[in-house]
Amino acid sequence: MSTSELRRRHESEGYEHLASTSSRTEGSSSSQRDASYWSRFSQWIQDSCYQIMAYTVWDNIVSGFKPGRVRAFELLDIQSRDTVLLVGEGSGLDFECLPEQTNRAALKAFDFSPQMVRQCKIKAQQLDIPEDNCFVGDAQNLPFTDERFDKIYFPLSIASIPNPSLALEEAERVLSQGGKIVVFDKLVDDAVSITWRRKILNIFTRCIFADINRNLSIILHNVSDLKIIHYESLEGKLSGILTKPLGGFYRIAVIVRDRDFPDQPAIQAHL
Ligand SMILES: C[S@@+](CC[C@H](N)C(=O)[O-])C[C@H]1O[C@@H](n2cnc3c(N)ncnc32)[C@H](O)[C@@H]1O
């Protein structure tokens, strides 16, 4: 896809690209939700839906994503010395899929929804993760110093974060040298044109839980040095009555900094 095509699609996606946040002191975070009236309104509805779903149906609805979570951790390749960040962790369903060797004391997990974080803390306690390592935060404005994490994982969250480019910019800022980012979500491949039916459906899904029409190349277009080095489909790999048929819409991507892995070719977001 050419640069101008990418830019056109990026603009039509409606992400208002915000200025990058520079170095930050750990612990300080303020929300930067600078968007149009409609975006803010639909975001408010989405946040409210997550608050309700967190303590009602969420864990049951998404239980079938477990094989995807396991695969995402395989690709993240966590080593015992790694510091790990889970972005938009929700109710903590990834915790039970963490590889044995994960340094749980150094792991941080956050979500924008306080109710999700409440559930997340309960699961953390059960799985030897310090409760205080789970907190309410905004992926678009991370309360961490630069180059703080070796592995960063977006579990089904990049499609829900209002400005995914800004979230990946922030992830790049806090990613240590040679670190890795894994994104697991419903994504549209490069060069796939989005049907009107899907665009209309997206008006509703955006309000309830996520944008179903996001493309990773477009999201990454404005993020300086990140490149995709692996991209796969979860077709036939999910479980559960609700989620199994949806596997074909879900992708897992591995993203790194170009200067950290100059020999790894950048690939496009298609299969
Ligand atoms: C589809 S849910 C996935 C939850 C969880 N990761 C899972 O796999 O079950 C998307 C999550 O992203 C969170 N989210 C949305 N915007 C966010 C933001 N700006 N920063 C952090 N989390 C955000 C929502 O609160 C929600 O919990």
The ligand as an SDF file (V2000), in Angstrom:
LIG
                    3D

 27 29  0  0  0  0  0  0  0  0999 V2000
  -11.9420   -6.1740   24.2740 C   0  0  0  0  0  0  0  0  0  0  0  0
  -11.5130   -5.6950   25.9090 S   0  0  0  0  0  0  0  0  0  0  0  0
  -10.2090   -6.8240   26.2500 C   0  0  0  0  0  0  0  0  0  0  0  0
   -9.9900   -7.0240   27.7080 C   0  0  0  0  0  0  0  0  0  0  0  0
   -8.9090   -8.0580   28.0490 C   0  0  0  0  0  0  0  0  0  0  0  0
   -7.6370   -7.6620   27.5410 N   0  0  0  0  0  0  0  0  0  0  0  0
   -9.2760   -9.4130   27.5540 C   0  0  0  0  0  0  0  0  0  0  0  0
   -8.5770   -9.9250   26.6730 O   0  0  0  0  0  0  0  0  0  0  0  0
  -10.2430   -9.9900   28.0490 O   0  0  0  0  0  0  0  0  0  0  0  0
  -10.6550   -4.1770   25.6390 C   0  0  0  0  0  0  0  0  0  0  0  0
  -10.1230   -3.5490   26.9030 C   0  0  0  0  0  0  0  0  0  0  0  0
   -9.3860   -2.3780   26.5570 O   0  0  0  0  0  0  0  0  0  0  0  0
   -9.5980   -1.4360   27.5860 C   0  0  0  0  0  0  0  0  0  0  0  0
   -9.2420   -0.0950   27.1170 N   0  0  0  0  0  0  0  0  0  0  0  0
   -9.9220    0.7030   26.2580 C   0  0  0  0  0  0  0  0  0  0  0  0
   -9.2830    1.8850   26.1230 N   0  0  0  0  0  0  0  0  0  0  0  0
   -8.1730    1.8190   26.8880 C   0  0  0  0  0  0  0  0  0  0  0  0
   -7.1010    2.7110   27.1570 C   0  0  0  0  0  0  0  0  0  0  0  0
   -7.0430    3.9130   26.6030 N   0  0  0  0  0  0  0  0  0  0  0  0
   -6.1290    2.3200   27.9960 N   0  0  0  0  0  0  0  0  0  0  0  0
   -6.1740    1.0920   28.5710 C   0  0  0  0  0  0  0  0  0  0  0  0
   -7.1460    0.1970   28.3590 N   0  0  0  0  0  0  0  0  0  0  0  0
   -8.1410    0.5480   27.5250 C   0  0  0  0  0  0  0  0  0  0  0  0
  -11.0700   -1.5870   27.9300 C   0  0  0  0  0  0  0  0  0  0  0  0
  -11.3770   -1.0380   29.1920 O   0  0  0  0  0  0  0  0  0  0  0  0
  -11.2140   -3.0940   27.8720 C   0  0  0  0  0  0  0  0  0  0  0  0
  -11.0090   -3.6930   29.1270 O   0  0  0  0  0  0  0  0  0  0  0  0
  1  2  1  0
  2  3  1  0
  2 10  1  0
  3  4  1  0
  4  5  1  0
  5  6  1  0
  5  7  1  0
  7  8  2  0
  7  9  1  0
 10 11  1  0
 11 12  1  0
 11 26  1  0
 12 13  1  0
 13 14  1  0
 13 24  1  0
 14 15  1  0
 14 23  1  0
 15 16  2  0
 16 17  1  0
 17 18  1  0
 17 23  2  0
 18 19  1  0
 18 20  2  0
 20 21  1  0
 21 22  2  0
 22 23  1  0
 24 25  1  0
 24 26  1  0
 26 27  1  0
M  CHG  2   2   1   9  -1
M  END
$$$$
